[in-house]
Amino acid sequence: MKKKLTVLLIEVQFDPHRILPEGNILHHLLSRSKHCREMRFLVYMRMSSEIFQSILNINSDLITKPATKMRQLIRSGERWATTPRFLTTDKMSRRTKQHYDYGQKNLCVLLDLDQVLADFEGHFITKFREKFPDDPFVQLDERKGFYIKDQYEKLDGNLGDKVRAVYIEKGFFLDLPEIKGAISAAREMAATDGVDVFICSSPLTEYQFCLPEKFEWVEKHLGPEWLDRIIIAKDKTVINGHILIDDRPRINGSCKSPTWKHIIFTAHHNRHIEGRQRLDNWTDGTWRDILEDFKKRI
């Protein structure tokens, strides 16, 4: 007998300054943004009744303090935190079922940020030569491998730390130039009927400048309304979508069969990869054909 699935739908609205500690990166971002004075979360999960019960009985010691505080606020029903709604799929209206049915959703496109919308590689060479003018460097046409640091260390074992010093420096990510045609293509894509567009980017482990500057870059080049389209994830395999446009040749993670199809955005470091679907640029309109092709499949 097929198990009945329970849908957990939680909508939480709260003032981040009352919950998040000052050192929290989200607190830092929201404090700097004039467009975000509150946070709103919508959490949706399908699960068996057993998993559902285990979530209700979760040990509070395993939850971080901000999450524990959120949970208390949800249960207390304060005016700026709504109570969770627990529904079962058999009680949903037809319209609601369609809304939560993945097969009924728009085409979901995930766009990487660095080297897809923003020119990381070209900007890196410029900054490296400014900072270390007497050191050897790798020309763009000679780039091989996804990680710049690895190739520079092969060139000279002492260059690794210098490479890292360039891209973790304050202002590096904020000052990345746009890849030609990327911004206009992203805006047109987002305005296309039946298409949802999100920016899916992986931060550096040294996130102090990288993470907030990614948000600032998007706000600067695409506008504040795009801040709601940002997905930050070290593991992109767990993100739902139909298409992921990314310059990284291999994207691995905890999910062995991601929902999205990986389309390689051509960069100097991945030109040698063969037998994979590609998008070479944003200017010749090929991206429109790719979207139309995928819209027919869903």
C-alpha positions as CSV (number, residue, x, y, z in Angstrom):
1,M,0.0,0.0,0.0
2,K,1.3,3.4,-1.0
3,K,2.2,5.6,2.0
4,K,0.3,8.8,2.4
5,L,2.6,11.8,2.1
6,T,2.4,14.7,4.5
7,V,3.1,18.2,3.3
8,L,4.8,20.5,5.8
9,L,4.3,24.1,4.8
10,I,5.9,26.7,7.0
11,E,5.9,30.4,6.4
12,V,7.9,32.4,8.8
13,Q,8.4,36.2,8.8
14,F,10.6,37.7,11.4
15,D,12.9,40.6,12.2
16,P,16.4,39.3,11.7
17,H,17.9,41.8,14.1
18,R,15.9,40.3,17.0
19,I,17.0,36.7,16.3
20,L,20.3,36.5,14.5
21,P,23.5,37.2,16.4
22,E,25.6,40.2,15.3
23,G,28.3,38.0,14.0
24,N,26.0,36.0,11.8
25,I,26.6,36.6,8.1
26,L,22.9,37.0,7.3
27,H,22.7,39.7,10.0
28,H,25.6,41.4,8.3
29,L,24.0,41.3,4.9
30,L,20.6,42.5,6.0
31,S,22.1,45.3,8.1
32,R,23.8,46.6,4.9
33,S,20.9,46.3,2.6
34,K,18.2,49.0,2.5
35,H,15.9,46.6,0.6
36,C,15.8,43.8,3.3
37,R,14.5,44.7,6.7
38,E,12.8,41.4,7.3
39,M,13.2,37.8,6.3
40,R,10.5,35.5,4.9
41,F,10.9,31.8,4.6
42,L,8.7,29.3,2.8
43,V,9.6,25.7,3.6
44,Y,7.9,22.9,1.7
45,M,8.6,19.1,2.1
46,R,7.0,15.9,1.2
47,M,7.6,13.1,3.7
48,S,6.2,10.0,5.2
49,S,4.2,10.2,8.5
50,E,7.2,8.6,10.3
51,I,9.6,11.3,9.1
52,F,7.0,14.0,9.9
53,Q,6.7,12.8,13.5
54,S,10.5,12.7,13.9
55,I,10.7,16.4,12.8
56,L,8.1,17.3,15.4
57,N,10.1,15.5,18.1
58,I,13.6,16.7,17.0
59,N,16.0,17.3,19.9
60,S,16.4,21.0,20.4
61,D,20.0,20.5,21.5
62,L,20.8,19.7,17.8
63,I,19.4,23.0,16.6
64,T,21.5,26.2,16.5
65,K,20.3,29.0,18.8
66,P,18.8,31.1,16.0
67,A,16.8,28.1,14.7
68,T,15.7,27.3,18.3
69,K,14.5,30.8,18.7
70,M,12.6,30.7,15.4
71,R,11.0,27.4,16.5
72,Q,9.9,29.0,19.8
73,L,8.5,32.0,18.0
74,I,6.6,29.9,15.6
75,R,5.0,28.0,18.4
76,S,4.2,31.1,20.4
77,G,2.4,32.6,17.4
78,E,3.9,36.1,17.8
79,R,2.4,38.6,15.5
80,W,5.4,38.5,13.1
81,A,5.7,34.7,13.0
82,T,2.8,32.7,11.6
83,T,1.9,29.3,12.9
84,P,3.0,26.3,10.7
85,R,0.3,24.8,8.6
86,F,0.2,21.0,8.3
87,L,-1.6,19.6,5.3
88,T,-2.0,16.2,3.7
89,T,-2.1,15.8,-0.1
90,D,-5.5,14.3,-0.1
91,K,-6.9,17.4,1.6
92,M,-5.5,19.8,-1.0
93,S,-7.6,21.4,-3.7
94,R,-6.7,20.6,-7.3
95,R,-5.2,24.1,-7.8
96,T,-3.0,23.6,-4.7
97,K,-1.8,20.2,-5.8
98,Q,-0.8,21.6,-9.2
99,H,1.1,24.4,-7.4
100,Y,3.2,21.9,-5.5
101,D,3.5,19.4,-8.4
102,Y,7.0,19.6,-9.8
103,G,5.6,18.6,-13.2
104,Q,3.5,21.7,-13.3
105,K,6.3,24.2,-12.6
106,N,7.9,26.6,-15.0
107,L,11.3,25.8,-16.5
108,C,13.8,26.5,-13.7
109,V,17.1,27.8,-14.9
110,L,20.1,28.0,-12.5
111,L,22.9,30.4,-13.5
112,D,26.3,30.3,-12.0
113,L,27.7,33.7,-11.2
114,D,31.5,33.6,-11.5
115,Q,32.7,33.1,-15.1
116,V,29.1,32.8,-16.3
117,L,27.7,36.2,-15.5
118,A,30.9,37.8,-14.1
119,D,34.4,37.6,-15.6
120,F,36.4,36.0,-12.7
121,E,39.3,34.8,-14.9
122,G,40.0,38.1,-16.7
123,H,39.7,40.1,-13.6
124,F,42.0,37.8,-11.7
125,I,44.8,38.2,-14.2
126,T,44.5,42.0,-14.1
127,K,44.6,42.1,-10.3
128,F,47.4,39.5,-10.0
129,R,49.6,41.5,-12.4
130,E,48.9,44.7,-10.5
131,K,49.7,43.1,-7.1
132,F,52.7,40.9,-8.2
133,P,54.1,42.5,-11.3
134,D,57.4,40.7,-11.1
135,D,55.9,37.2,-10.8
136,P,55.1,34.9,-13.8
137,F,51.4,34.5,-14.7
138,V,49.2,32.2,-16.8
139,Q,47.7,33.7,-20.0
140,L,44.0,33.1,-20.5
141,D,44.7,31.0,-23.6
142,E,47.0,28.8,-21.4
143,R,44.5,28.2,-18.6
144,K,43.8,24.5,-17.8
145,G,41.8,23.1,-14.9
146,F,39.1,24.7,-12.9
147,Y,41.2,25.9,-10.0
148,I,43.6,28.7,-10.8
149,K,45.6,28.1,-7.7
150,D,46.5,24.6,-8.8
151,Q,47.9,25.7,-12.1
152,Y,49.9,28.5,-10.7
153,E,51.5,26.2,-8.1
154,K,52.6,23.9,-10.9
155,L,54.2,27.0,-12.5
156,D,55.9,28.0,-9.3
157,G,55.4,26.4,-5.9
158,N,55.5,29.8,-4.2
159,L,52.6,31.3,-6.2
160,G,49.7,29.5,-4.5
161,D,49.4,31.8,-1.5
162,K,49.7,34.8,-3.8
163,V,46.9,33.6,-6.0
164,R,44.7,33.1,-2.9
165,A,45.6,36.6,-1.6
166,V,44.2,38.1,-4.8
167,Y,40.8,36.6,-4.8
168,I,40.1,36.8,-1.0
169,E,40.9,40.5,-1.0
170,K,38.2,43.0,-0.2
171,G,36.5,44.3,-3.3
172,F,37.6,41.5,-5.7
173,F,34.2,39.9,-6.2
174,L,32.4,43.3,-6.2
175,D,34.5,44.6,-9.0
176,L,34.2,41.7,-11.3
177,P,33.2,42.9,-14.8
178,E,30.2,41.6,-16.6
179,I,30.7,38.9,-19.2
180,K,29.6,40.4,-22.5
181,G,25.8,40.1,-23.0
182,A,25.2,38.3,-19.7
183,I,23.1,40.8,-17.9
184,S,20.8,41.6,-20.8
185,A,20.4,37.8,-21.5
186,A,19.6,37.1,-17.8
187,R,17.0,39.9,-17.8
188,E,15.4,38.7,-21.0
189,M,15.4,35.1,-19.7
190,A,13.7,36.1,-16.5
191,A,11.0,38.0,-18.5
192,T,10.3,34.9,-20.7
193,D,6.9,33.3,-20.1
194,G,7.2,29.9,-18.4
195,V,10.8,30.4,-17.2
196,D,12.1,31.0,-13.6
197,V,15.7,32.1,-13.3
198,F,17.9,31.9,-10.2
199,I,21.6,32.7,-9.6
200,C,23.2,29.6,-8.0
201,S,26.7,30.4,-6.7
202,S,29.2,28.7,-4.5
203,P,31.1,30.9,-2.0
204,L,34.7,30.6,-1.0
205,T,35.4,29.0,2.3
206,E,36.9,32.4,3.2
207,Y,33.5,34.0,2.9
208,Q,34.1,37.3,4.7
209,F,34.2,39.4,1.6
210,C,33.2,36.9,-1.1
211,L,29.7,36.2,0.2
212,P,28.4,39.8,0.8
213,E,30.1,41.0,-2.4
214,K,28.2,38.4,-4.5
215,F,24.9,39.9,-3.2
216,E,26.2,43.4,-3.8
217,W,27.3,42.5,-7.3
218,V,23.9,41.1,-8.2
219,E,22.2,44.2,-6.8
220,K,24.5,46.5,-8.6
221,H,24.3,44.8,-12.1
222,L,20.8,43.3,-12.0
223,G,18.9,45.3,-9.4
224,P,17.6,44.8,-5.9
225,E,14.7,42.6,-7.1
226,W,17.2,39.9,-8.1
227,L,18.4,39.5,-4.5
228,D,15.4,37.1,-4.0
229,R,16.8,35.0,-6.9
230,I,20.1,34.2,-5.3
231,I,20.9,30.7,-4.1
232,I,24.2,30.2,-2.2
233,A,25.2,26.6,-2.1
234,K,28.5,24.8,-1.7
235,D,26.8,21.7,-3.0
236,K,24.8,22.5,-6.1
237,T,23.6,18.9,-6.6
238,V,21.0,19.4,-3.9
239,I,19.4,22.3,-5.6
240,N,16.2,21.7,-7.7
241,G,16.1,22.9,-11.3
242,H,15.9,21.8,-14.9
243,I,19.1,23.5,-16.2
244,L,22.3,24.5,-14.6
245,I,24.6,26.7,-16.7
246,D,28.0,26.6,-15.1
247,D,31.6,26.8,-16.3
248,R,32.8,24.1,-13.9
249,P,33.3,20.9,-16.0
250,R,32.3,18.4,-13.2
251,I,29.9,19.2,-10.5
252,N,29.8,16.6,-7.8
253,G,28.0,16.4,-4.5
254,S,25.9,14.4,-2.1
255,C,23.1,13.9,-4.8
256,K,24.4,11.5,-7.4
257,S,21.5,12.3,-9.8
258,P,20.7,16.0,-9.7
259,T,17.4,17.2,-11.1
260,W,19.1,19.6,-13.5
261,K,21.0,19.1,-16.7
262,H,24.4,20.6,-16.6
263,I,25.3,22.9,-19.6
264,I,28.9,24.0,-19.6
265,F,29.4,27.7,-20.1
266,T,32.6,27.9,-22.2
267,A,35.7,29.4,-20.5
268,H,39.4,29.1,-21.4
269,H,39.9,26.5,-18.7
270,N,37.2,24.1,-20.0
271,R,37.7,24.3,-23.8
272,H,39.3,20.9,-23.9
273,I,36.2,19.1,-22.5
274,E,34.4,17.2,-25.3
275,G,31.1,15.4,-25.6
276,R,29.1,17.8,-23.4
277,Q,26.4,20.3,-24.2
278,R,27.7,23.8,-24.1
279,L,26.8,27.4,-24.2
280,D,29.7,29.4,-25.7
281,N,28.5,32.9,-25.1
282,W,25.5,35.2,-24.3
283,T,25.6,37.2,-27.5
284,D,24.6,34.9,-30.4
285,G,21.2,33.9,-29.0
286,T,21.9,30.2,-28.6
287,W,20.7,30.3,-25.1
288,R,17.1,31.0,-26.4
289,D,17.2,27.8,-28.4
290,I,18.4,25.8,-25.4
291,L,15.5,27.1,-23.3
292,E,12.9,26.4,-25.9
293,D,14.2,22.9,-26.3
294,F,14.0,22.2,-22.5
295,K,10.5,23.8,-22.3
296,K,9.3,21.1,-24.6
297,R,10.6,18.4,-22.4
298,I,8.8,19.4,-19.1
